[in-house]
Amino acid sequence: MSTPADRPRLDTSKLRDDDMLTVNQVADWLLMSPDWVRAHSNKNREPYLPSVKLGNQRRFPWRLLRERVNELMGL
């Protein structure tokens, strides 16, 4: 069984600020599980990851997500 750290990381070099990421893409980038990303995509769980619910799917605006992670890292 693979762990999040065994998966290749998302190549963010080609992402534009207005790109929307899927749960799996965010999980790959953060080296976390998709379940962890889903759990932190609402404001009931810290650290909160900014996201938008579109129908039954959740999307993460790349610019806001990158800014939030940088904030959490103190950058």
C-alpha positions as CSV (number, residue, x, y, z in Angstrom):
1,M,0.0,0.0,0.0
2,S,1.4,3.4,-1.0
3,T,1.6,6.3,1.4
4,P,1.3,9.9,0.4
5,A,5.1,10.3,0.6
6,D,5.4,7.5,-2.0
7,R,3.4,9.5,-4.6
8,P,5.1,11.9,-7.0
9,R,4.6,15.5,-6.0
10,L,2.4,17.8,-8.1
11,D,4.5,19.9,-10.5
12,T,3.4,23.4,-9.6
13,S,5.8,25.1,-12.0
14,K,3.1,25.2,-14.8
15,L,0.2,26.3,-12.6
16,R,-1.4,29.7,-13.2
17,D,-2.9,31.7,-10.3
18,D,-6.4,31.1,-11.6
19,D,-6.1,27.3,-11.8
20,M,-8.3,25.2,-9.7
21,L,-6.9,22.0,-8.1
22,T,-8.7,18.8,-7.3
23,V,-8.5,17.1,-3.9
24,N,-6.1,14.5,-5.2
25,Q,-3.8,17.2,-6.7
26,V,-3.7,19.1,-3.4
27,A,-3.0,15.8,-1.6
28,D,-0.1,15.1,-3.9
29,W,1.3,18.6,-3.5
30,L,1.1,18.5,0.3
31,L,2.1,14.8,0.6
32,M,-1.1,14.2,2.6
33,S,-4.0,11.9,2.0
34,P,-7.1,13.0,0.1
35,D,-9.1,12.3,3.2
36,W,-7.0,14.8,5.2
37,V,-7.4,17.4,2.4
38,R,-11.2,17.0,2.4
39,A,-11.3,17.2,6.2
40,H,-9.4,20.5,6.1
41,S,-11.4,22.0,3.3
42,N,-14.0,23.5,5.6
43,K,-13.6,26.0,8.3
44,N,-14.3,23.4,11.1
45,R,-10.8,21.9,10.9
46,E,-7.4,23.6,11.3
47,P,-5.4,24.3,9.3
48,Y,-8.1,25.5,7.0
49,L,-7.4,25.0,3.2
50,P,-9.4,27.5,1.0
51,S,-11.7,25.7,-1.4
52,V,-14.9,26.0,-3.3
53,K,-17.7,23.5,-3.5
54,L,-18.9,23.0,-7.1
55,G,-21.8,20.6,-7.2
56,N,-20.5,17.5,-5.4
57,Q,-16.9,18.3,-6.1
58,R,-14.4,20.5,-4.2
59,R,-11.9,22.6,-5.9
60,F,-8.9,24.6,-4.5
61,P,-7.9,27.9,-6.1
62,W,-4.2,27.6,-6.6
63,R,-3.3,31.2,-5.7
64,L,-5.3,31.2,-2.4
65,L,-4.0,27.7,-1.5
66,R,-0.4,28.7,-2.1
67,E,-0.8,31.9,-0.1
68,R,-2.4,29.9,2.8
69,V,0.3,27.3,2.9
70,N,3.0,30.1,2.8
71,E,1.2,31.8,5.6
72,L,1.2,28.6,7.7
73,M,4.9,28.2,7.0
74,G,5.6,31.8,8.1
75,L,6.8,32.9,4.6
